[in-house]
Amino acid sequence: MAQPGEILHEATIREFITNYAGSDRVPVRFKIITDTSDFFRVEYNDVVVLGDVPYWVKRCEKEGRFGLDDEPKFWVRRAVELTTGATRILKLVFHEEFQTVIAGIKMTCFRSPKKEARLLDLVAGHKNFMHGRWVLDAAGNNVRILEFIRGPRFDDVVAGYGTDHHDYFHHYFLQVLDQYIELVQAIKFLHDHGEKHGDIRRDHIIWDEETQANRWIDFDYNFQQGESLFSFDMQGLGNLIIFLAGRGDVLVPDLYHKQRALFDTLWGEDLSIAYKNRVANLQKIYPYIPDSLNRILLHFSQGANIFYETTDQMLEDLATARADMVSLTGRQS
């Protein structure tokens, strides 16, 4: 076992791999990398040494949205921590910046490794977030070393509930709503500490099969906001509750081609303020959705004239909606 500060030579690395996987799995050639500045240089079977710990690099992680499910993220690598045999996710430094407009507010979004590292320290004991630690590599790059979460994405779990929307909404949605409320409370934890997630999306929630809890992942995005510190997070929570209440996105083109009568009832104000091809006023599609829940959805529609500024405001309305769901279904979840 290497001592703190000891240089890990190739022979030592080969011994680690042999102990983990057997001598027949030791690569003939591999690089030992301590400077991850050029993450494209990190290849399959290379070993990245961070804080005197060797990580045997395996696959790239994949993008999970907007039809890019097979797009590799070369700065995010799955690896084996050779000192323990545990699977880890290495997030290498990647600087990305883009402009976006949410609810009429222009924002500059960018990746911030330091921000994600700071949040990892903050949420270390919180069950609804990914966990890990951060290390500076030999060149001073902030590499985040994340615990691997075994389980499916939350949205994939939800998509499997029920035979149709009516069955889903009356037999499964209350438990989904409870899970959503817990996720909002987790975001409130960040906001109460003056922090934000920065990239709230449905593919950034993993159902942890071991802990039986949903966990937020990937919070390296930061943004320069104009009016509200938490507006981007709130909009992300809105997109998520619309998806959950609808058992998926209710798309305008689908209604036009398959349910023309329903399409003809829609106005521009019924659509999502973030995605104009999605319906936010779901009560027009599913009349059994309680008014209290639909009012929450309408906060994220093009017809909204007031918006949630804090998670506390949203949680108050969610409590009312939950009570109405209990009355509707006769269940306590």
N, C-alpha and C positions, 0 to 999 in steps of 0.2 A: 504494500500500500504506500502510495506517495505521501510524503510529509508536506505540510503547508509550505509553499514557496519553492518546492522542489520541481525542477523541470522534468516533464514527462517525455521520455525518449521513446522511440519507436518500439524498442524491445518491451518496455513496460506496457505500452498500449496493446501490443500483441498479446501480452499475458492477460490483460484485462479482458480482451475479446475472447480469448480461449476459455477463460473461467466462466464467461457469460454464455457463449454460444458453441464452444467446442473448437478444437484446432482446425477442423475442416472448413469452418466458416470464416476464418481469418483471411481478409483480402490479401492478395499478392502485393498490391500497391495501394496506398492511400496517403492523403496529406494530413499532417497535424497542423491545425489552424488555430492561431491565437489572436489574429487580427481579422475581424469579420467585415471590414469596411467594404470590400467587394463581395457582396453576398452571392453573386453568380459564380464565384470561385469555389464556393462550398458545394461539394458534389456528394453523390451517394457513396456511402462507406468511408467518407472522410471522418476525422475525429476533431471536433472543436473542443478546445480546452478553455474552460472558463472558471476562474477562481480555484485553480488547481484540480478541477473535476473534469474528466474526459466524457464527452458526449459523442456517441457513435451515430452519425447522421444517416437517416433513412429517407423516407419520402418527403416531398413537398406537400404542404396542405393546399386545399383547393378553395377557390372562390365559391361563395354560396348564394349568389343573388343575380337577378337581371339576366338569366340565361347563360351565366358564366360558370356554371357548376363544375366544369372540367378545366377551368383556367387555373394553372398552378400559381401559387404565391411563393416566389422563389426566396423571399425574405423570411418565410415561416416554414421551419423544418421540424419534422418529427424525428426524435432521436432517442437513443437508449443511454441513460445515465449509467455508465459502466461501473461505477462504485456501488450502485444499489440494484441495478437491473430494471429500474423504473422507467416507464415511458414518459418522455418530456416533450414539450413543444418549445422550440427555440425561436423567439421573435427577434430577428436581427434589425438593425437600424435601416429604415427606408423612409425617406422624406418625400411626401406627396402633398400636393396642395390643389384645391379646386374651388370654384365659386358655385354657390347655390342660392336659391330663393325659397324660403319657407314662409307661408302665410304673408307674403309681401315683404318679408325682411331679407335683405341681402346679407349673406354670410360668406366669409372666407374660411374654409375648412382645411385642416392640415394635420398630418400625423405628428404626434409628440411622444417619443419614447419616454421622456422624463415624466410626462403626465401619467402615462400608464404605470410606470414604476411607482410613482407616488400613490396611485390608487391601489396598487397591489399591497403596499404597506398598510393602507387604510382599511381594506376589506379582508385582511388576513384571517379574521375569525368569523366572517359573515358567510352563512351557508348558501346565500343566493348569488354569489359571485365566484368566478374562477379564482384560483389561488396560485401563487408562485412567488418567485423572488427575482431580483435583478442584480446583474453583475456588470462591471465595466471590463471590457476585454483589453487586450494589450495596447490597443490604440485609443482607448477611452470611449468606445461605443457602448451605449447602454443596451445590453442584451437582456431580454426578459425570459426567464426559464419557468415555464408554466407546467403545472400538474395536468396530466392528460385526464379528461373527463370522459368516461365510458357511458354512452347513451345516445339516443336519437335527438334530433332537433325537436323543440317543443311544437313547432308548427306542423311537423310531420306526424307527431302523436295526435294532435287535434284533428288533422285531416282524416284520420282513421276512425274517428268516433261517429257512430250513427249510420243509418242506411240512407238518410236524406237529411235536409236541414231541419224538418219538423221533429224527427226522431232525435237528432243531435241536440236541438235547442231545449227540448223538454226532458231529456234523460241524461245529458252530459254537460250542458253548458254551465250549470251552476258550479260544478267542480272546476271547470275551466276558469270561470269567473273568480273563484277563490284563489286559484293559482295566479291569475293575472293581478289580483289585488296584492298578493304577496310580492310580486315582481315590482309593482308600483311602489310599495313600501320600501323595497330595496333601493330604488332610485331616490326616494325621499331621503334615505340614509346618506347617499352621496350629496344631495342638495343641501341637507342640513349641515354638512361639513364644508360647504362652499365649493363642492366639486360637481362635475357633470360627467355622464357616460360619454356623450358625444357622437355615438353612432348606434342609436337604438333601432334595431331591425329584428324581424322575427327569426332570422337565421342566426342571430346572436344570443339565442337562448337554448341551452342544452339541458335535457332532462337527465340528471345524474342517476343512473341505475343503482349505484351504491348507496347514496345518501337519500334517494327518493325526494329530490328537490330540484326545482328549476334553477339554473345558474346563468347569470349574465356573463358573456365573454367579450373580448376585443374592445377595450376602452382606450385605445391609443389616439383616437381622433380628438382634436380640440378645435375650437373655432373662435374667430373674432366676431362677437355679436354686436348688434346695434342697440336694440331696445331691451331685450330680456336675457339675463344670464342663462336661463334654463329653457328658452323657447324651442330650441332644436330638440332637446330631450322630450319636451311635452308633445311636440308634433309626432315624434316617433312613437310615443305611448298611444297617441290617437290612432295612428295607422295600424297599430297592433290590435287595439280593441275592436276596430272596424273589421279587421280580418277574423278575429275570434268570434265575434257576434254573427258574422256571415258564413262561418265555416269555410272560409276562403274568400278571395276577392270576388265581388259581384261586378263583372265587367260590362260596361256599356255596349260594346260591340256584340257580346254574347246575347244580351237582352234584345238588341235590334234584330239579330238573325233568328233567335229561338223563341223569344217571348215578346213579340212586338207590342202586344197590348200593355204590358208593364212598361216597356220602353216609352210608349206614348204618354205615360203619366209623369215622366221625369222632367225636371227643369234643371237649369244649370246650377241652381243653388243646392240641389240634392247631391251633387257630386263632391268627391274629396277635394279639399283645398290643395293637397300635395300631389295627387294623381288624378287628373281630370277624366280618366277613363274608368274610374272606380266609383261605385255608389257608396255614399256615406249615410244617406237617409234610408237605412235598411228597412224601416217600418213600411215603406211603400212596397217593398218586395215581400216581406214577411210580416203581415199585419199583427201577428201574435207577439211581436217584440214589445215589451212594456214601454210606456211613455218615458219613464225615468231612465231607462237604458238608452232609448233612442235620443233623448236630449243630450246625453254624453256624446254620442256619435256626431250630433249636429254641431257640436263645438269645433269639429274638424272638417266641416263642410264649407263649400264656397259661399253658402248663405249665412255663415256665422258672422255676427257683429261683436261678439265678445269671445275671448279665448281664456283657457286656463293659464294662469301665470305660475301656479305652484302645484305641487303634488297634493298638498293638503286640500286644496279646492276640489281637485278631482276625486280624492279618496272620500270626501264627504258625499259627493254625488254617487260614487260607486257603492257606498253603504246603503243608500236608499234603493238603488237598483237591485242590489243583492236581496234586500228584504222583499221587494216585489217579485223577484224570481222565486223565492221560497214560497210566496203565496200562489204564484202561478203553477208551480210544479208540485207543491205539497212536500218538498224535500228540504232537508237541512244541509245537503251535500255530505 
